[in-house]
Amino acid sequence: QVQLVQSGGGLVQPGGSLRLSCAASGFTLANYAIGWFRQAPGKEREGVSCISSSDGSTYYADSVKGRFTISRDNAKNTLYLQMNSLEPEDTAVYYCAAEPLNYCYTAQDTGVMASNDYDYWGQGTQVTVSS
């Protein structure tokens, strides 16, 4: 059974840090491009970051560039999102996702991550940035 199980998240003050994890089972994460999306109340889901399966190249949305870092540990079949200098605007439900065709390269060229390119999704985890 294919699953992406997320952990991490929670409540943090502005300027703080959190790390999200996403553990894959039922498939080999190394063969997939993987990404993080988020959805704030009343807003559409937006792509935050992705990392390709082949060369590890990455994409970051302008809103998180320089503050968030995506990484993968293929030996652990796990994806991470390190979030630093968090802002109230980062408050959202965060989702990890995986797809086999490396659409992360498209995101690097166009600046857009399309959620319908992704086949497998985590359950979502709440991140709240508030004082």
C-alpha positions in Angstrom: 0.0 0.0 0.0 1.4 3.3 -1.1 1.5 5.9 1.7 3.1 9.2 2.6 2.9 9.8 6.3 3.7 13.3 7.6 5.0 14.4 11.0 6.1 17.6 12.5 4.3 20.9 12.4 2.5 22.7 15.2 2.5 26.2 16.7 5.6 28.4 16.6 6.2 32.1 17.2 7.2 34.4 14.3 10.9 34.0 13.6 10.9 30.4 14.8 11.7 27.2 13.0 10.0 23.9 12.3 10.9 20.7 10.4 8.3 18.7 8.6 8.9 15.1 7.7 7.2 12.8 5.2 7.9 9.1 5.3 7.1 7.0 2.2 6.0 3.3 2.2 5.0 1.0 -0.5 7.2 2.7 -3.1 10.8 3.8 -3.5 10.9 7.5 -2.9 14.3 7.8 -4.7 12.5 7.2 -8.0 10.1 10.1 -7.5 10.3 13.9 -7.6 8.8 15.1 -4.4 7.4 18.3 -3.2 5.6 20.3 -0.5 2.4 22.2 -1.0 0.4 24.3 1.5 -3.1 25.6 1.7 -4.2 28.5 4.0 -7.8 29.0 4.9 -9.8 30.5 2.0 -6.8 30.2 -0.4 -5.9 27.8 -3.1 -3.3 25.1 -2.6 0.2 26.5 -3.6 3.4 24.7 -4.4 6.2 25.6 -1.9 9.1 23.5 -3.0 10.1 20.4 -4.9 13.2 18.3 -5.5 13.9 16.2 -8.5 14.7 12.5 -8.3 17.6 12.4 -10.8 20.0 15.2 -9.8 18.4 16.6 -6.7 17.8 20.0 -8.2 15.3 22.1 -6.4 12.6 24.7 -6.8 11.3 27.2 -4.2 8.4 29.6 -4.4 9.6 33.2 -4.0 7.7 33.5 -0.8 9.9 30.9 1.0 13.2 31.2 -0.9 16.1 31.7 1.5 14.0 30.5 4.5 12.9 27.0 3.6 15.1 24.0 2.7 13.8 20.8 1.1 15.8 17.6 1.4 15.5 13.9 1.0 17.0 10.9 2.6 16.6 8.1 0.1 18.1 5.6 2.5 15.2 6.4 5.0 12.7 6.9 2.2 11.9 10.2 3.8 11.4 13.8 2.7 12.0 16.9 4.8 11.1 20.6 4.8 13.2 22.7 7.2 11.4 26.0 7.7 13.2 28.9 9.3 12.3 32.5 10.0 8.7 31.6 9.9 6.1 34.3 9.4 2.4 34.5 10.2 1.8 34.3 6.4 3.3 30.8 6.5 0.3 29.5 8.5 -1.3 26.7 6.5 -1.8 23.0 6.2 1.2 21.6 4.6 1.2 18.5 2.3 4.0 16.4 0.9 3.5 14.8 -2.5 5.3 12.6 -5.0 5.3 12.1 -8.7 7.4 9.9 -11.1 7.9 12.2 -14.1 10.1 14.9 -12.6 7.7 17.8 -13.1 9.9 19.6 -10.6 12.0 20.6 -13.7 8.9 22.3 -15.1 8.5 24.2 -11.9 12.1 25.4 -12.1 11.4 26.8 -15.5 7.9 28.2 -15.0 7.8 29.1 -11.3 4.7 27.0 -10.9 4.1 23.7 -9.2 0.9 22.0 -10.4 -0.8 19.9 -7.8 -2.4 17.7 -10.4 1.1 16.5 -11.5 1.5 14.7 -8.2 0.2 11.2 -7.7 0.7 10.5 -4.0 -0.2 12.8 -1.1 0.5 12.9 2.6 -2.3 13.5 5.0 -1.5 17.1 5.7 -0.1 18.8 8.8 -1.0 22.1 10.4 1.6 24.8 10.8 0.6 27.9 12.7 2.8 30.9 13.1 1.5 33.2 15.8 2.7 35.1 18.9 
